[in-house]
Amino acid sequence: MGSLGEEQQSPLLADFSSSDASEETVERTGTVWTALAHIITGVIGAGVLSLAWSMAQLGWIAGPLCMIAFAFVTIVSSSLLCDCYRFPDPEVGPTRNRSYMGAVKLYLGEKSQTVCGIFAQESLYGCGIAYIITAAKSVRAIQTSNCYHKEGHDAPCSYGTNLYMLLFGAVQIFMSQIPDLHEMEWLSVIAAIMSFAYSSIGFGLGFAKVIENGRIKGSVTGVPSTSIARKLFLAFQALGDIAFAYPYAIILLEIQDTLKSPPPENKTMKKASMLAIFITTFFYLCCGCFGYAAFGSRTPGNLLTGFGFYEPYWLVDLANVCIVLHLVGGYQIYSQPVFAFVERWFTRNFPSSGFVNNFYTFKLPLLPPLRINLLRLCFRTVYVMSTTAIAMIFPYFNEVLGVLGALNFWPLAIYFPVEMYFVQKKVGAWTRKWIMLRTFSFICLLVTIIGLIGSIDGIVSAKLA
């Protein structure tokens, strides 16, 4: 039997806007490679699976151009944000901004932090929902693929996803007890390998299908629609899906906080970001372009679960297994900042509470001791259960990705990084840099608006269908 013992009272985590002085106990050992693994785990996820469908809505010219444009935007915004980690000097400033919202509070004040907090928590929470939907559809695809292989491609192989969502949620309840990002480098490395694996399989299957067809399908204008309005709404939703696939601003500073110094963290993070964006853009273009080239106007919403590919069934199964394993880590990458924010708030406001601050050691035979905190156990369990419940209510893959991508793209990936950069670098109004970044921000705002309109229309249409 296990034994349970109470340890000395200690705070879970420091205040999210604290200086480095309060974090001397944190050992930062991250390198450009661990940061790259974290970024790829967070970026190459559910979004890559919808890019072939997005290409189909936009066509052969607008589709690739939009992907390249979003890659450029992500490079700019991540570079601006990397310099906001230390204050006032981006390389040797004494104050570390360990979280996105902590940085917003320091640079822009508490009112901006409140607005940012709404978008940030909604974005992270929404990613968890999207990952549960995607994982469940991948598990269902494995079962369906095996059924088609045994019974034929015309067999009525239809399965639900609720059971698989519940199973994925149960796994996440266990995984959510990992304390923080500092202790999940191994999970990010595994998840990054899995993302490379299924992206490569998607690219390979698409390429093989093009060879089998003997021609490249698709058109310059994309999938024809019943009306101009419907075509525009689908194109807008496609922009939202691409927007979901790229930015990772909300977790950038948390990843940067794992890096050792010297060299300065901002230089390491910029290098890791540049590498990650080049790698992800290559895979995105391969999966999106070859998926569209293979299926044309019949391109499925999810390249690996929409059953454009039937054979080799074992390779389709392997790809979906890799997706599920990747999403186990991806869910945690996006959930850990929420866990940290809530737990820091409780620690700050209830410093004498044993429920909040006490840790307990639970020893099982043949296993390392488990350190359990009651707040962590209860809150993280309820959090996972709530994301699972909402995913079961709204299991619409492309539409949910589009809404999340469009809603959060401008405020989190563009507006706040630009505004913080102005303060960090003391950029004066109406200077050349100020005008360029303001124009950049305004154009991205327009993209967010039209992407959100199209994605909301998609959810409404799916719900009424």
Secondary structure, DSSP 8 states (H G I E B T S, - for coil): --EEEE-----SS--TT--GGGGTT----B-HHHHHHHHHHHHSSHHHHTHHHHHHHHHHHHHHHHHHHHHHHHHHHHHHHHTTSEESSTTT-SEE--SHHHHHHHHH-HHHHHHHHHHHHHHHHHHHHHHHHHHHHHHHHHHHHHHHHHH-TTS-----SHHHHHHHHHHHHHHTTS--GGG-HHHHHHHHHHHHHHHHHHHHHHHHHHHHHTS----SS-S--SSHHHHHHHHHHHHHHHHHHS--HHHHHHHHTTB-SSS-HHHHHHHHHHHHHHHHHHHHHHHHHHHHHHHGGG--SSTTTSSS--SSHHHHHHHHHHHHHHHHHHHHHHHHHHHHHHHHHHHHH-TT-HHHH-EEEEE-TTS--EEEEHHHHHHHHHHHHHHHHHHHH---HHHHHHHHHHHHIIIIIIIHHHHHHHHHHT--TTSHHHHHHHHHHHHHHHHHHHHHHHHHHHHHHHHH-
